[in-house]
């Protein structure tokens, strides 16, 4: 199949009339196929029979309109019609491309992808809004969900773990929109992060030792900063004999542990009942005899139950949170505790958080796409009502290179963590020379 058309080399491609005509012809032929076959029973239709029918319709279209032969690649039309029936139409090529991390459909004529941390405008188009809505409905129908005017927004997960979010009118003012965050079948390992320069080897040595010694860790960062990737990578240092329960809104964690239980939330049904929240699952997990509880991302009142678990025998638990800095992550935790409706003095909440969480590992996606660990900080305690947060390692952006990509240097502050005594008590050793103050150019 010819895939060269899929990605545009220019960010100012604009409207492509030829591509629009191709998609219109394809949509018209697809509608004829829908009328010819009961596509809900597609699995029982012989694929060769269907291919023959597609070929016949395409030949008829080319016979009726002689100009199509000069404008449209017949083989591509055949391939994409099969994708339209068995797959997700114009998105199939992007979904098959392992270098694409995000697929962002702004509208029927504008589709971006993220590759290697950078956004690229593609030449992929849909015939019209109805064509895009049909593909969206096909995606969510396979997941047992629905999207229409009465329920114009959906958040779901594809079988390969990719996260799908779709919004259609009347909520989406410029037409239906679709976002697909893709996750590889094989998550990035620590060796990959080191090779990409995302993390300093000394950071890896310390944080992995802290994981093994059952220090509770909060991974923070913005959207796309790699929080889940970090949690996945560091989870490999959890001893194999420990029982882990993972809780997620949309399952993304791929832990390489046999002794694990995975749970995922459930949205309410069309009647508005039957929802199971992360808080429900965290509470239930306490009855499942876990050694550690891993919450994919805390977003609301479940944070209080998570903190309670960390303070009542489930040390070494981990979670992620959206935040701009390590200190902001703790502020967000406090706001989420307030969402529980439990009225507690702020100093009590801070004492509880500081007692439950040992380390905050904060990552960012910088200009040009590189992801870096910006802070590895230890929560020492609370003094005068404020967190005592000590930075151990960090990264400082010093500028951008000729391609507009951020550059900078890692550094060690010289602070020796208080939790080293915990590591020693657990029989985990770490070379203390890694905490010597220094800077390493990236």
C-alpha positions in Angstrom: 0.0 0.0 0.0 1.3 3.5 -0.8 1.6 5.4 2.4 3.5 8.5 1.2 0.5 10.7 1.1 -0.2 10.3 4.8 2.2 12.9 6.2 2.6 16.4 4.9 6.0 18.0 4.8 4.6 21.5 5.2 2.8 22.9 8.1 0.9 25.3 5.8 -0.6 22.6 3.5 -4.1 24.2 3.7 -7.2 22.8 1.9 -6.4 19.9 -0.5 -9.1 19.8 -3.2 -7.8 16.6 -4.7 -7.7 14.8 -1.4 -11.2 16.0 -0.6 -12.5 14.6 -3.9 -10.9 11.3 -3.2 -12.5 11.1 0.2 -15.9 12.1 -1.3 -15.7 9.3 -3.9 -14.7 6.8 -1.3 -17.5 7.9 1.1 -20.0 7.5 -1.8 -18.8 4.0 -2.6 -18.8 3.1 1.1 -22.5 4.2 1.3 -23.3 1.9 -1.6 -21.6 -1.0 0.2 -23.6 -0.2 3.3 -26.7 -0.6 1.3 -25.5 -3.8 -0.4 -24.4 -5.6 2.7 -25.4 -5.8 6.3 -22.1 -4.6 7.7 -23.1 -5.4 11.2 -22.5 -9.0 10.1 -19.3 -8.2 8.4 -17.4 -11.0 10.1 -19.6 -13.5 8.4 -19.1 -12.0 4.9 -16.4 -13.6 2.9 -13.6 -11.1 2.6 -12.8 -12.1 -1.0 -16.5 -11.6 -1.8 -16.4 -8.2 -0.3 -13.2 -7.3 -2.1 -14.9 -8.4 -5.4 -17.9 -6.2 -4.6 -15.6 -3.2 -3.8 -13.7 -3.7 -7.1 -16.9 -3.9 -9.1 -18.2 -0.7 -7.6 -14.9 1.1 -8.1 -14.7 0.0 -11.7 -18.3 1.2 -12.3 -17.4 4.6 -10.8 -14.3 4.9 -13.0 -16.4 3.8 -16.0 -19.0 6.4 -15.3 -16.6 9.2 -14.7 -13.6 9.1 -17.1 -11.9 12.0 -15.2 -11.5 10.0 -12.1 -8.7 7.9 -13.6 -6.5 11.0 -13.8 -7.3 12.2 -10.3 -7.6 9.1 -8.2 -5.3 6.1 -7.5 -7.5 3.1 -8.1 -5.4 0.8 -5.9 -5.4 3.3 -3.1 -9.1 3.6 -3.4 -9.5 -0.2 -3.1 -7.2 -0.3 -0.1 -8.9 2.5 1.8 -12.4 1.1 1.1 -11.3 -2.1 2.8 -9.9 0.0 5.6 -13.3 1.8 5.8 -15.1 -1.5 6.3 -12.7 -3.5 8.4 -10.8 -0.6 10.1 -11.1 3.1 10.9 -10.9 4.6 7.4 -8.4 7.4 6.9 -6.9 6.8 10.4 -5.7 3.3 9.6 -2.4 4.4 8.2 -1.7 6.5 11.2 -2.7 3.8 13.6 -0.3 1.4 11.8 2.6 3.8 12.0 4.6 2.9 15.2 6.3 6.4 15.2 3.0 8.2 15.8 2.3 8.9 19.5 -0.8 11.1 19.2 -3.4 11.5 16.5 -5.3 14.8 16.8 -8.3 15.3 14.5 -9.3 19.0 14.8 -12.0 18.7 12.2 -12.7 16.7 9.0 -10.0 18.5 7.0 -7.3 19.0 9.7 -5.5 16.0 11.2 -2.2 16.4 13.2 0.1 13.8 14.6 2.8 13.9 17.2 6.0 12.1 16.3 9.2 12.2 18.4 7.6 15.0 20.5 6.8 17.3 17.6 3.4 18.0 16.0 3.1 17.5 12.3 0.2 18.4 10.0 -0.8 15.4 7.8 -2.6 15.2 4.5 -5.2 12.9 6.0 -8.8 14.1 5.4 -12.3 12.9 5.9 -15.0 13.5 3.2 -17.1 15.6 5.6 -18.3 15.8 9.2 -20.6 12.9 8.8 -17.7 10.7 7.5 -15.7 11.6 10.6 -18.7 11.0 12.9 -19.2 7.6 11.3 -15.6 6.7 12.1 -15.9 7.9 15.7 -19.1 5.9 16.2 -17.3 2.9 14.8 -14.4 3.3 17.2 -16.6 3.7 20.3 -19.1 1.0 19.3 -16.3 -1.5 19.4 -15.7 -0.4 23.0 -19.3 -0.9 24.0 -19.9 2.9 24.2 -22.0 5.3 22.2 -21.8 8.9 21.1 -24.6 11.0 19.7 -26.4 14.3 20.3 -27.7 13.2 23.6 -24.3 11.9 24.7 -21.9 14.0 22.6 -18.7 13.2 24.5 -16.8 10.0 25.1 -13.6 8.9 26.8 -12.5 5.3 26.2 -9.7 2.9 25.6 -8.8 0.9 22.5 -7.9 -2.8 22.9 -4.2 -1.9 22.5 -4.4 0.5 25.4 -4.6 3.7 23.4 -6.8 6.3 24.9 -9.6 7.8 22.8 -11.5 11.0 23.4 -14.1 12.3 21.1 -16.5 15.3 21.2 -19.2 16.0 18.6 -21.7 18.9 18.1 -23.4 20.6 19.8 -20.4 20.6 22.3 -17.8 20.8 19.5 -18.6 24.1 17.7 -16.4 23.5 14.6 -17.5 19.9 13.9 -16.5 16.6 15.5 -13.1 16.2 17.0 -11.1 13.2 18.0 -7.9 12.6 20.0 -6.0 9.3 20.3 -3.1 9.0 22.7 -1.3 5.9 21.7 0.7 3.5 23.9 3.1 0.9 22.5 2.6 -2.7 23.2 6.1 -2.5 24.9 6.4 0.4 27.3 9.6 2.3 27.4 12.1 0.8 29.8 14.6 2.6 32.0 17.3 1.9 29.5 15.3 3.8 26.9 14.8 6.8 29.1 18.6 6.9 29.9 19.4 6.6 26.2 17.0 9.5 25.3 18.6 11.6 28.0 15.3 11.9 29.9 16.8 11.0 33.2 20.2 11.1 34.9 21.7 7.7 35.8 22.2 8.9 39.4 18.5 9.7 39.6 17.7 6.2 38.4 20.0 4.7 41.0 18.4 6.6 43.8 14.8 6.4 42.8 15.0 2.7 42.0 16.5 2.0 45.4 13.7 4.1 47.0 11.1 2.0 45.2 12.7 -1.3 46.4 12.8 0.1 49.9 9.1 0.8 49.8 9.2 4.6 49.8 5.9 6.1 48.5 6.4 8.2 45.4 4.3 10.9 43.6 5.1 11.3 39.9 4.0 14.7 38.7 4.1 16.7 35.4 1.9 18.2 32.7 0.1 16.5 29.9 2.5 14.3 27.8 5.3 14.8 30.3 5.8 11.0 30.6 4.4 10.5 34.1 2.9 7.1 33.3 6.0 6.1 31.4 8.1 6.9 34.5 5.8 5.0 36.8 5.9 2.0 34.5 9.7 2.1 34.3 10.3 2.3 38.0 7.7 -0.3 38.8 10.2 -3.0 37.6 12.1 -2.4 40.9 9.2 -3.6 43.0 10.2 -7.0 44.5 8.4 -9.9 42.6 7.0 -11.3 45.9 4.8 -8.3 46.6 1.1 -8.1 45.7 0.2 -5.0 43.7 -3.2 -3.6 42.9 -3.5 -1.0 40.1 -6.4 1.4 39.8 -6.9 3.5 36.7 -9.6 5.5 34.9 -8.2 4.2 31.6 -5.8 1.3 31.9 -2.4 2.4 30.6 0.0 0.8 33.1 1.9 -2.3 31.8 3.5 -3.7 34.9 5.9 -6.6 34.4 4.7 -8.4 37.6 2.8 -11.6 37.8 1.4 -10.9 41.3 -0.8 -8.0 40.3 -4.5 -7.2 40.1 -5.7 -4.6 37.6 -8.9 -2.6 38.0 -10.5 0.1 35.9 -13.3 2.6 36.6 -16.7 2.3 34.9 -18.8 5.3 33.7 -22.5 5.6 34.4 -24.8 4.0 31.9 -27.3 5.8 29.7 -29.6 6.1 32.7 -26.9 7.8 34.8 -26.4 4.9 37.1 -23.8 2.1 37.6 -20.7 4.3 37.8 -17.7 2.9 39.7 -15.2 5.6 40.6 -11.5 5.5 41.5 -12.4 6.2 45.1 -14.7 3.1 45.1 -11.8 1.0 43.8 -9.2 2.4 46.2 -11.5 1.6 49.1 -12.2 -1.9 47.8 -8.5 -2.5 47.1 -7.8 -2.2 50.9 -9.8 -5.5 51.3 -7.7 -7.3 48.7 -4.6 -7.7 50.8 -2.3 -5.5 48.7 1.3 -4.8 49.6 1.2 -1.7 47.3 -1.5 0.2 45.6 -0.8 2.0 42.4 -3.3 4.6 41.2 -2.7 5.6 37.6 -3.6 9.2 38.2 -5.3 10.9 41.1 -7.9 13.4 40.0 -10.3 13.8 42.9 -11.4 12.6 46.3 -9.7 9.2 45.9 -6.5 11.0 46.9 -7.6 11.0 50.6 -8.1 7.2 50.5 -4.8 6.9 48.8 -3.1 8.9 51.5 -4.8 6.8 54.2 -3.5 3.6 52.5 0.1 5.1 52.4 -0.2 5.8 56.1 -1.7 2.5 57.2 0.7 -0.2 56.1 0.8 0.2 52.3 4.1 2.0 52.0 5.7 2.0 48.6 2.4 2.9 46.9 2.7 5.2 43.9 0.6 7.5 41.8 0.7 10.3 39.2 -0.7 13.8 39.3 -0.9 16.8 36.9 1.1 19.7 38.2 3.7 22.3 37.0 6.3 21.7 39.8 6.9 19.3 42.6 5.6 21.8 45.2 2.5 22.5 43.0 1.8 18.8 43.1 1.4 18.9 46.8 -0.9 21.9 46.6 -3.1 20.0 44.1 -3.3 17.1 46.6 -4.6 19.5 49.2 -7.3 20.8 46.7 -8.4 17.2 46.0 -8.7 16.4 49.7 -11.0 19.4 50.0 -13.2 17.7 47.3 -14.0 14.9 49.7 -16.1 17.2 51.8 -14.1 16.3 54.9 -13.3 19.5 56.8 -9.8 19.2 58.1 -7.3 22.0 59.1 -4.8 22.5 56.3 -2.0 21.8 58.6 -3.4 18.3 59.4 -3.8 17.6 55.7 -0.1 18.6 55.1 1.1 16.5 58.0 -0.8 13.5 56.6 0.6 14.0 53.1 4.1 14.5 54.3 3.9 11.3 56.4 2.5 9.3 53.6 4.6 10.5 50.6 8.4 10.3 50.7 9.5 11.5 47.2 8.1 13.7 44.4 9.5 13.0 40.9 8.5 15.8 38.5 8.9 15.6 34.7 8.2 18.0 31.9 8.0 18.0 28.1 10.2 20.9 27.0 10.3 23.0 23.8 10.9 20.8 20.8 9.7 17.6 22.4 12.4 16.3 24.8 11.1 15.0 28.1 13.3 15.6 31.2 13.1 14.9 34.9 13.1 18.4 36.3 13.0 17.6 40.0 13.6 14.7 42.4 12.6 16.1 45.8 12.2 14.6 49.2 9.3 15.6 51.5 11.1 16.0 54.9 8.1 17.1 56.9 6.1 20.2 57.8 7.5 23.2 59.6 5.6 26.3 60.6 2.6 25.0 58.6 4.6 24.7 55.3 6.1 21.6 53.5 9.8 21.2 53.9 10.7 20.0 50.4 14.4 19.4 49.6 15.5 19.0 46.0 18.0 16.2 45.5 18.4 16.3 41.7 17.1 18.5 38.9 17.3 19.8 35.4 17.8 23.4 34.2 17.0 24.5 30.7 19.7 26.9 29.5 18.4 27.6 26.0 17.5 26.0 22.7 19.6 24.6 19.9 19.5 25.5 16.2 16.4 23.3 15.6 14.5 25.0 18.4 14.9 22.1 20.8 15.5 22.8 24.5 18.9 22.1 25.9 20.2 22.3 29.5 22.0 20.4 32.2 21.2 18.1 35.0 22.5 18.8 38.5 22.8 17.3 42.0 22.1 19.8 44.7 24.4 18.2 47.3 21.5 17.4 49.6 21.7 13.9 51.2 18.2 12.5 51.6 16.9 11.7 55.0 15.3 8.5 53.6 18.8 6.9 53.1 18.4 5.4 56.6 15.2 3.7 55.4 17.0 2.3 52.4 19.8 0.9 54.6 17.3 -0.6 57.0 15.6 -2.4 54.0 19.0 -3.7 52.9 19.1 -1.5 49.8 22.4 0.1 49.1 23.1 3.2 47.1 26.4 4.9 46.4 26.2 8.1 48.4 28.7 9.9 46.1 25.9 10.4 43.6 24.6 13.2 45.9 27.8 15.3 45.5 26.9 18.7 44.2 27.7 19.0 40.5 26.2 19.9 37.1 26.1 17.7 34.0 25.7 19.3 30.6 23.0 17.6 28.5 
